[in-house]
Every structure is written in C-alpha cells, then in structure tokens.
Amino acid sequence: MSRKNIRSKAASVDWKAVGRRIRELRGFDVTQADLAHRIGVSQGYLSTVEHGQGEIGAEVLLAISHEFNELRLCRPPRRIVKHTFRTEVPHFS
C-alpha cells in the first residue's frame, strides 16, 4: 500500500471544530496576542487556527494543551461499543 493510500484512509480532522475549541478555551479574558505570545506563534497564525483555515502542527497543539491543561482539544471520537455474547453454561445436577 502506498503512502498516499495510507494517508487517504486516515481519520480526517475537523480543523474548524479544533479552532472553535481553542477559541472556547481562550475565552474572553485572554487575547489572541497574549495566547500567541505564550505558545510561541504569531497572532495572525493563531487567528488562522481559530478560524479552522489550516492544519495545526503537533508542537502548537501541545503548547496550547499545556497552556490550558487540556489534553482534548476536540470531542473524542464516537465510542465503539463492544458486544460480548455470553454462552450459557448448562447446569448439571
């Protein structure tokens, strides 16, 4: 399988949702300029990220998560429920 096929089968990321979550975490008490300075990016880049207009590198995501002590920047994937089937064990008397 080629690398291109592997990438296309990978789970896609909703960058708009990630950007909205970052904006929610930032709240009204922290400006984009303040947060950008603390995580080491420009205010313009942070604005682009919050609007979901591009992918975010792992280093920036980690810096944001450390800043807010938040490991989940977006909703977790839907939970897969595993069904277990019980077999009845006959009772011998």
MDTraj code that builds the backbone (N, CA, C; nanometers):
import mdtraj as md
import numpy as np

residues = "MET SER ARG LYS ASN ILE ARG SER LYS ALA ALA SER VAL ASP TRP LYS ALA VAL GLY ARG ARG ILE ARG GLU LEU ARG GLY PHE ASP VAL THR GLN ALA ASP LEU ALA HIS ARG ILE GLY VAL SER GLN GLY TYR LEU SER THR VAL GLU HIS GLY GLN GLY GLU ILE GLY ALA GLU VAL LEU LEU ALA ILE SER HIS GLU PHE ASN GLU LEU ARG LEU CYS ARG PRO PRO ARG ARG ILE VAL LYS HIS THR PHE ARG THR GLU VAL PRO HIS PHE SER".split()
xyz = np.array([
    [0.0853, -0.1175, 0.0000],
    [0.0000, 0.0000, 0.0000],
    [0.0893, 0.1230, 0.0000],
    [0.0630, 0.2177, -0.0877],
    [0.1458, 0.3371, -0.0979],
    [0.1142, 0.4341, 0.0168],
    [0.2053, 0.5275, 0.0394],
    [0.1850, 0.6266, 0.1460],
    [0.0625, 0.7122, 0.1183],
    [0.0390, 0.7420, -0.0087],
    [-0.0772, 0.8235, -0.0444],
    [-0.2060, 0.7534, -0.0038],
    [-0.2151, 0.6224, -0.0283],
    [-0.3343, 0.5472, 0.0096],
    [-0.3502, 0.5399, 0.1609],
    [-0.2391, 0.5292, 0.2308],
    [-0.2453, 0.5231, 0.3771],
    [-0.2994, 0.6551, 0.4311],
    [-0.2505, 0.7669, 0.3784],
    [-0.2955, 0.8974, 0.4250],
    [-0.4434, 0.9194, 0.3961],
    [-0.4881, 0.8738, 0.2807],
    [-0.6282, 0.8969, 0.2458],
    [-0.7225, 0.8152, 0.3325],
    [-0.6747, 0.7056, 0.3878],
    [-0.7592, 0.6225, 0.4732],
    [-0.7546, 0.6657, 0.6193],
    [-0.6627, 0.7554, 0.6523],
    [-0.6518, 0.8031, 0.7908],
    [-0.7750, 0.8859, 0.8248],
    [-0.8051, 0.8914, 0.9538],
    [-0.9198, 0.9691, 1.0002],
    [-0.8959, 1.1162, 0.9722],
    [-0.9944, 1.1818, 0.9174],
    [-0.9796, 1.3243, 0.8888],
    [-1.0081, 1.4044, 1.0160],
    [-0.9454, 1.5196, 1.0243],
    [-0.9599, 1.6064, 1.1409],
    [-1.0464, 1.7246, 1.1016],
    [-1.1429, 1.7568, 1.1840],
    [-1.2272, 1.8736, 1.1621],
    [-1.1558, 1.9937, 1.2240],
    [-1.0728, 2.0623, 1.1427],
    [-0.9919, 2.1723, 1.1938],
    [-1.0766, 2.2895, 1.2390],
    [-1.1951, 2.3070, 1.1810],
    [-1.2845, 2.4143, 1.2270],
    [-1.3294, 2.3879, 1.3701],
    [-1.3606, 2.2615, 1.4005],
    [-1.4013, 2.2256, 1.5368],
    [-1.2857, 2.2443, 1.6342],
    [-1.1658, 2.2089, 1.5924],
    [-1.0485, 2.2280, 1.6782],
    [-1.0277, 2.3772, 1.7042],
    [-1.0398, 2.4581, 1.5988],
    [-1.0238, 2.6025, 1.6141],
    [-1.1282, 2.6629, 1.7068],
    [-1.2536, 2.6159, 1.6931],
    [-1.3598, 2.6650, 1.7825],
    [-1.3288, 2.6282, 1.9265],
    [-1.2771, 2.5070, 1.9473],
    [-1.2445, 2.4621, 2.0836],
    [-1.1324, 2.5464, 2.1428],
    [-1.0341, 2.5805, 2.0616],
    [-0.9253, 2.6656, 2.1099],
    [-0.9813, 2.8026, 2.1489],
    [-1.0703, 2.8553, 2.0671],
    [-1.1337, 2.9847, 2.0967],
    [-1.2131, 2.9775, 2.2264],
    [-1.2853, 2.8672, 2.2469],
    [-1.3610, 2.8496, 2.3716],
    [-1.2676, 2.8458, 2.4910],
    [-1.1571, 2.7741, 2.4788],
    [-1.0617, 2.7640, 2.5893],
    [-0.9996, 2.9000, 2.6209],
    [-0.9724, 2.9777, 2.5174],
    [-0.9104, 3.1096, 2.5366],
    [-1.0050, 3.2032, 2.6096],
    [-1.1323, 3.1923, 2.5814],
    [-1.2309, 3.2752, 2.6498],
    [-1.2158, 3.4220, 2.6171],
    [-1.2768, 3.5052, 2.7003],
    [-1.2743, 3.6493, 2.6781],
    [-1.1655, 3.7192, 2.7592],
    [-1.1061, 3.6478, 2.8546],
    [-1.0069, 3.7122, 2.9397],
    [-0.8648, 3.7059, 2.8837],
    [-0.8420, 3.6287, 2.7765],
    [-0.7097, 3.6178, 2.7154],
    [-0.7214, 3.6609, 2.5691],
    [-0.6383, 3.7546, 2.5280],
    [-0.6428, 3.7993, 2.3888],
    [-0.5653, 3.7011, 2.3005],
    [-0.5916, 3.7075, 2.1709],
    [-0.5167, 3.6245, 2.0771],
    [-0.3680, 3.6561, 2.0871],
    [-0.3342, 3.7838, 2.0982],
    [-0.1932, 3.8240, 2.1061],
    [-0.1257, 3.7646, 2.2293],
    [-0.1952, 3.7660, 2.3434],
    [-0.1383, 3.7094, 2.4668],
    [-0.1147, 3.5591, 2.4535],
    [-0.2168, 3.4878, 2.4048],
    [-0.2025, 3.3423, 2.3906],
    [-0.0956, 3.3095, 2.2875],
    [-0.0951, 3.3809, 2.1764],
    [0.0046, 3.3565, 2.0717],
    [0.1461, 3.3731, 2.1265],
    [0.1668, 3.4784, 2.2047],
    [0.2986, 3.5013, 2.2643],
    [0.3365, 3.3863, 2.3575],
    [0.2418, 3.3403, 2.4375],
    [0.2696, 3.2330, 2.5344],
    [0.2985, 3.0995, 2.4676],
    [0.2408, 3.0732, 2.3497],
    [0.2657, 2.9442, 2.2836],
    [0.3697, 2.9549, 2.1729],
    [0.4188, 3.0768, 2.1475],
    [0.5288, 3.0939, 2.0531],
    [0.4899, 3.1028, 1.9068],
    [0.3714, 3.1558, 1.8770],
    [0.3292, 3.1769, 1.7383],
    [0.2843, 3.3214, 1.7231],
    [0.2605, 3.3628, 1.5999],
    [0.2123, 3.4993, 1.5772],
    [0.0619, 3.5064, 1.6025],
    [0.0144, 3.6272, 1.6266],
    [-0.1285, 3.6473, 1.6484],
    [-0.2055, 3.6123, 1.5215],
    [-0.1494, 3.6440, 1.4053],
    [-0.2146, 3.6123, 1.2786],
    [-0.2309, 3.4626, 1.2572],
    [-0.1263, 3.3861, 1.2957],
    [-0.1352, 3.2407, 1.2829],
    [-0.2426, 3.1855, 1.3769],
    [-0.2470, 3.2363, 1.4985],
    [-0.3484, 3.1894, 1.5935],
    [-0.4878, 3.2206, 1.5421],
    [-0.5053, 3.3364, 1.4802],
    [-0.6345, 3.3704, 1.4215],
    [-0.6717, 3.2710, 1.3123],
    [-0.5749, 3.2363, 1.2277],
    [-0.5981, 3.1376, 1.1218],
    [-0.6385, 3.0028, 1.1815],
    [-0.5710, 2.9639, 1.2889],
    [-0.6009, 2.8375, 1.3562],
    [-0.7423, 2.8399, 1.4129],
    [-0.7785, 2.9478, 1.4810],
    [-0.9108, 2.9569, 1.5429],
    [-1.0235, 2.9575, 1.4401],
    [-0.9941, 3.0022, 1.3190],
    [-1.0944, 3.0015, 1.2132],
    [-1.0934, 2.8710, 1.1326],
    [-1.0064, 2.7776, 1.1701],
    [-1.0030, 2.6476, 1.1038],
    [-0.9574, 2.6543, 0.9601],
    [-0.8702, 2.7485, 0.9291],
    [-0.8274, 2.7682, 0.7910],
    [-0.6992, 2.6961, 0.7557],
    [-0.6572, 2.6036, 0.8375],
    [-0.5368, 2.5271, 0.8070],
    [-0.5118, 2.4227, 0.9129],
    [-0.4222, 2.3322, 0.8816],
    [-0.3865, 2.2285, 0.9775],
    [-0.2928, 2.2862, 1.0829],
    [-0.2953, 2.2260, 1.1999],
    [-0.2139, 2.2722, 1.3114],
    [-0.1116, 2.1642, 1.3416],
    [0.0112, 2.2048, 1.3582],
    [0.1167, 2.1092, 1.3899],
    [0.1054, 2.0581, 1.5326],
    [0.1638, 1.9430, 1.5546],
    [0.1581, 1.8795, 1.6863],
    [0.2227, 1.9669, 1.7934],
    [0.3309, 2.0345, 1.7581],
    [0.4010, 2.1182, 1.8564],
    [0.3103, 2.2313, 1.9065],
    [0.2363, 2.2927, 1.8146],
    [0.1461, 2.4015, 1.8528],
    [0.0293, 2.3466, 1.9346],
    [-0.0257, 2.2333, 1.8927],
    [-0.1356, 2.1722, 1.9692],
    [-0.0915, 2.1369, 2.1109],
    [0.0290, 2.0847, 2.1238],
    [0.0801, 2.0521, 2.2578],
    [0.1003, 2.1780, 2.3417],
    [0.1517, 2.2831, 2.2804],
    [0.1712, 2.4082, 2.3535],
    [0.0371, 2.4639, 2.4029],
    [-0.0649, 2.4563, 2.3173],
    [-0.1977, 2.5044, 2.3573],
    [-0.2546, 2.4172, 2.4684],
    [-0.2391, 2.2865, 2.4555],
    [-0.2940, 2.1978, 2.5585],
    [-0.2228, 2.2177, 2.6917],
    [-0.0924, 2.2420, 2.6889],
    [-0.0199, 2.2692, 2.8138],
    [-0.0648, 2.4021, 2.8748],
    [-0.0899, 2.4981, 2.7899],
    [-0.1325, 2.6299, 2.8367],
    [-0.2648, 2.6221, 2.9122],
    [-0.3533, 2.5366, 2.8664],
    [-0.4852, 2.5262, 2.9282],
    [-0.5037, 2.3978, 3.0088],
    [-0.3960, 2.3194, 3.0251],
    [-0.4051, 2.1903, 3.0939],
    [-0.5182, 2.1067, 3.0365],
    [-0.5299, 2.1103, 2.9063],
    [-0.6402, 2.0441, 2.8368],
    [-0.5805, 1.9478, 2.7356],
    [-0.6027, 1.8201, 2.7558],
    [-0.5469, 1.7228, 2.6631],
    [-0.6394, 1.6966, 2.5448],
    [-0.7669, 1.7259, 2.5587],
    [-0.8605, 1.7034, 2.4482],
    [-0.9031, 1.8371, 2.3914],
    [-0.8566, 1.8685, 2.2724],
    [-0.8944, 1.9949, 2.2098],
    [-1.0220, 1.9802, 2.1283],
    [-1.0615, 1.8598, 2.1026],
    [-1.1862, 1.8388, 2.0295],
    [-1.2591, 1.7216, 2.0925],
    [-1.3809, 1.7033, 2.0521],
    [-1.4594, 1.5942, 2.1079],
    [-1.3959, 1.4607, 2.0728],
    [-1.4011, 1.3662, 2.1649],
    [-1.3456, 1.2344, 2.1340],
    [-1.4296, 1.1663, 2.0264],
    [-1.3694, 1.0721, 1.9544],
    [-1.4471, 1.0013, 1.8529],
    [-1.5607, 0.9237, 1.9169],
    [-1.6581, 0.8930, 1.8347],
    [-1.7704, 0.8158, 1.8875],
    [-1.7217, 0.6866, 1.9499],
    [-1.7812, 0.6546, 2.0588],
    [-1.7410, 0.5364, 2.1335],
    [-1.7902, 0.4116, 2.0632],
    [-1.7027, 0.3175, 2.0482],
    [-1.7400, 0.1904, 1.9877],
    [-1.7790, 0.0965, 2.1011],
    [-1.8987, 0.0472, 2.0930],
    [-1.9480, -0.0423, 2.1968],
    [-1.9212, -0.1848, 2.1527],
    [-1.8496, -0.2545, 2.2360],
    [-1.8226, -0.3945, 2.2062],
    [-1.9305, -0.4787, 2.2707],
    [-1.9856, -0.5635, 2.1919],
    [-2.0866, -0.6539, 2.2449],
    [-2.0195, -0.7851, 2.2819],
    [-2.0491, -0.8296, 2.3998],
    [-1.9979, -0.9598, 2.4400],
    [-2.1159, -1.0553, 2.4459],
    [-2.0953, -1.1678, 2.3909],
    [-2.2003, -1.2682, 2.3901],
    [-2.1680, -1.3715, 2.4953],
    [-2.2627, -1.3936, 2.5810],
    [-2.2430, -1.4921, 2.6863],
    [-2.2982, -1.6251, 2.6394],
    [-2.2228, -1.7244, 2.6662],
    [-2.2740, -1.8564, 2.6362],
    [-2.3273, -1.9159, 2.7650],
    [-2.4392, -1.9715, 2.7535],
    [-2.4980, -2.0334, 2.8711],
    [-2.4264, -2.1637, 2.9018],
    [-2.3856, -2.1743, 3.0254],
    [-2.3208, -2.2971, 3.0700],
    [-2.4292, -2.3846, 3.1318],
    [-2.4448, -2.5030, 3.0792],
    [-2.5500, -2.5894, 3.1353],
    [-2.5176, -2.6286, 3.2792],
    [-2.6181, -2.6306, 3.3605],
    [-2.6020, -2.6721, 3.4994],
    [-2.6377, -2.8194, 3.5112],
    [-2.5440, -2.8967, 3.5580],
    [-2.5706, -3.0390, 3.5779],
    [-2.5934, -3.0631, 3.7245],
    [-2.6998, -3.1319, 3.7545],
    [-2.7257, -3.1617, 3.8926],
    [-2.6904, -3.3019, 3.9285],
])
top = md.Topology()
chain = top.add_chain()
for i, resn in enumerate(residues, 1):
    res = top.add_residue(resn, chain, resSeq=i)
    for name in ("N", "CA", "C"):
        top.add_atom(name, md.element.get_by_symbol(name[0]), res)
traj = md.Trajectory(xyz[None], top)
